[in-house]
Amino acid sequence: MNPSRARHKGIPNMKTELDKFYGLIDDINVAMMTTRRPDGHLESRAMANQKRADGADLWFVTAEGSGKLRDIDQDPHINLAYYRSGSYEWVSASGLARLSRDRAKITELYEPDWKAWFGQEGDPRHGTADDPRIVLIAVDVHAAVFLEVNKPKPVVLFELAKGWLTGERIELGETHRLSEPHR
């Protein structure tokens, strides 16, 4: 959901909405990525957000040979779910995933903590930006829905308790929807 791409398609206030979207997911760090397996069933797994870079709305890193790569090859539609328990904020983003083995992009996105996920298996490149097992997942977001909580935590807790006791529906914040227009 590249801001310039969305703006050209006539979505009002997209830059502001995207800033809110990125602000929420930047603070959450880990998404549950859901893919469709070849047998048709859905599978989710925790994936760490990577820093933002040109070429995709969101980036993730994984190892060659993982099941999610097989799933994305078969069906690139994915969903990303984020949740922040302290504020009750959540994000659900859907889009298309692409796989990249581009060494320049891997080097650009590389973080030293990737070593923990790839380990040393006898090749001096293992755990470095030159590790041949590293595969990037580029995600182009096509739609997102998220709750932005605009109240202090004590107020949120009070409203939750009040709703539980009285049965009244509560409003914790503002629900935002981002989507590309249908063609």
N, C-alpha and C positions, 0 to 999 in steps of 0.2 A: 504494500500500500504506500509506495513511494509518494511523498507529499506532492512533488511536481506532477507525477502521473495523475494523482487523484484531483488536483486542482484543475488540470486541463479537462477533466471529465465533468466539471461543473458541480463538485460537491462543496457546498458552502462551509466555511469555518473549518475546513479539513486540517489546516496547519495546527490550529488550537486543539482540536480533538486528538490529532496524532501526538502532539506534545504531552497531553494527558495520558494517552495510551502508553507511550514510551516511558513516561515518568513512573507509572505503576509497575511495568514489567522490569524496569531497571532496578527497582528496589526489591523485587521479589527474587530475582536471580535464577530460579529453577522452574521449568515448565514441565507439565506432563504432556508428552507428545503422543498422540494417538494416530496409529496407522491401521490400514486394513491388510490383514494377512492374506496369503493366496487362498486359504480356505474360506474367506469371507468374514471371518471374525475380526473384531477390533482388538488391538493391543496397545496399551499405554506404558510408557516408561519415563522416568525422570531424566531431564536433559538440562544442562546448564546453559544459560544465555551466554553468548559471546559478545564481545564489543561490536558496536555498529560499524559497518563498512559498506562501501559502494558495492553494488551488484545484487543485493537482496535486502528485504526489510528486516529479516532476522537471520542470524547464523548460529549453527550448532556444530559440534565436532563429535565424531564417532570413529570406531575402528573398522577397517576393512573386514568383510565377512560377517558383520552383525546382521541379525534378523531384520532390523529396521531398514537396512539398505535394500534387502530383498523386497520388503513390503513397498518401499517407495518406487523401486524399479517397476513393480507390477501396477501400482496405483499411487500417483503422486499427491492425491488429496490427503491432507492431514488436518488435525486440530491440535491446538496448543491451549492448555488450561493452566492458569496461575491462580493462587489463592494466598492472601496474606491474613493469617489468623488473628493478628493483633488488632486489625482494623475492620475485618470482614470484607475487605475489598477483593474482587475477583476479576479475572479477564478470561474470555474465551475467544480465540482467534482461529479462523480457518483459512486455508490457502493451499498453494501448490508448492511442493518441495522439489528441489533439484539437487543432484549430487555433484560435488566438485572435488577433483583431485589436483587442482591447479596449485602448483608449488608456490607461486608468488602470493596467492591469496592465503594459503596456509601459513606462510611466513609472516604475512601482514597481521593475521589474527592470532598467531601463536602466543600462548601464555605459559610460563614455566610450570604452573600447576598441572598442565596436561601430562607431565611425566608420571604423576600418580595413576593416571587412567591407562597409560600405555605400557608402563613397566619396561624393564631392561631384559631382553631375551637374547643376549649374545651379539647383537648388532650395535655398534657404537652410535648409530643414528637413532636408535629406539629412544622415545621420550623427548626427542628434539624436534625442531621444525622440519627437519629432513627425514623424519620417520615415514617410511613408505606405507605404513599401515593407516595413517591418518586420512580420513575422508571428511569433507565438510558437507553439511546439509544447509543449503540456501533456501529460505522460505520467503515466498512472495505472498503477503497477507492479502486476502480478497475481502474478508469481512471480520469484524470484531465487535463484541459486546462486552462492556465492562462496567462495574459499579465503582464510582468514585465517592468515597465516604467523605462528607464535608462537615462532620461534627467531631468534637473531641471525644476520646475514648470513654470518659465517664458518662457523657450524654448518651453515647451508643449503648453502653451497658444498662443505663437507666431505661432507655426506650425498649431494649430487648426484654427486660424484666417486666415493664409495664405491659407490653404486648402479650407476654406469657400469662400474666395475671388477669388482664382484662379481655383478652381475645381480640383486641384491636390490631389491625394491620399496621405495621410500622414501616417507616421510610428511613433507611439509614443514610441514603445519599442519592446521587443522581446516576441513572443508568444511561450510558452513552452507546450509540450504535454507529459503527463505521462500515460502509460497504461501497463497493463499486456499483455504479448503475448497471441494471440489466441491459444487455444488448438486444 
